[in-house]
Each structure stands twice: as structure tokens, then as C-alpha cells.
Amino acid sequence: MSRRCELTGKKANNAMAVSHSHRRTKRLQQANLQSKRVWWSGGNRWVRLKLSTKAIKTLDSKGIEAMAKEAGINLNHY
């Protein structure tokens, strides 16, 4: 499975590593992903998701059902 946030879709970004002599080489900037267990009150159970830290902060304000609906995710499969 790819390194992608399951709610927001965040993924790695192509970038350049620049040395002191200004030589440029390609590198990846990975998203800050965390494996998180979230309580889903609608299903009355825990759901394990791979989320970015930005998504974890947004979960506190919006709630898991609203974010899953925006992302088009069926929480019964998790």
C-alpha cells in the first residue's frame, strides 16, 4: 500500500536536496503519516486508519464521519 493519508490524500512530494556547494539531487518529502485508531461512534467500534498529522488535528474539529464522507470512504471496510 502506498504512503498516502486515507482521509486527505496527502502523499510524497518530489523535491531537491541542495548541498552546501549547491549541487542538487532528487529526494522525496514524505507526508507525516501515523497509524491511528479512531473511535467511530456511528459504527460503535474502533477504526484503524493511516492518517497525516494534519488530518488528525482536523478530526478533532470535524469528526470522522464528516471527513470520511468528504473523502468518499466507507468506514465499514476498515
VOTIDO-142408 format. One line per field, with one value per residue (C-alpha): x, y, z. Coordinates in steps of 0.05 Angstrom, whole numbers, plus 32768, in hexadecimal, padded with zeros to 4 digits. Example, Ala and Ser with C-alpha at 12.3 -4.5 7.8 and 13.67 -1.06 7.14 Angstrom:
BEGIN
x (80F6  8111) $
y (7FA6  7FEB) $
z (809C  808F) $
# end
This chain:
BEGIN
x (8000  8019  802D  7FEE  7FBF  7F7D  7F52  7F76  7F9D  7FDF  801C  8066  807F  80BA  80EF  8139  816F  819E  81E4  8212  8233  81ED  81EE  81A6  818F  8148  8127  80E1  80BE  8091  8050  8050  8024  800F  7FE8  7FAE  7F74  7F36  7EF4  7EBB  7E7B  7E4D  7E68  7E74  7EBB  7F04  7F1E  7F68  7F7E  7FC0  7FB9  7FE4  7FEE  7FC6  7F8B  7F90  7F8A  7F4F  7F2C  7F25  7EFC  7ED6  7ECD  7EDC  7E99  7E9C  7EE4  7ED6  7E9A  7EC6  7EFB  7EC7  7EDD  7EAF  7EC5  7EA7  7EE3  7F15) $
y (8000  8045  8079  80A3  80C1  809C  80D9  8114  80F0  8110  80ED  80F6  8134  8135  8167  8176  816C  81A7  819F  81D5  81D9  81DF  819B  8184  813C  8122  810D  8100  8128  80F5  8106  80FF  80C1  809F  805E  8074  8051  807E  8072  8071  807E  8071  802A  8024  8009  801C  802A  8025  8058  8072  80BD  80FB  8125  815D  812D  8118  8161  816B  812D  814F  8188  8167  811F  80DE  80D6  811B  8111  80CB  80E5  811C  80E8  80B7  8080  8049  803F  7FF9  7FDF  7FF4) $
z (8000  7FEF  8022  801D  8050  804B  805B  803B  8004  8017  7FF9  7FEC  7FC7  7F96  7FAC  7FA7  7FDC  7FD6  7FF2  800C  7FC8  7FAA  7F88  7F7F  7F84  7F83  7FC4  7FE0  8015  8037  8058  80A4  80A8  80E9  80F3  811F  8140  813E  8162  8130  8158  811D  8116  8161  8157  814D  8106  80F5  80C1  80A5  80AE  80A6  80E4  80C2  80BA  8103  8118  80E9  8105  8148  812B  80F1  8108  80E5  80C1  80A0  8089  806F  8048  8029  8016  7FFB  802C  8046  808F  8090  8069  809E) $
# end
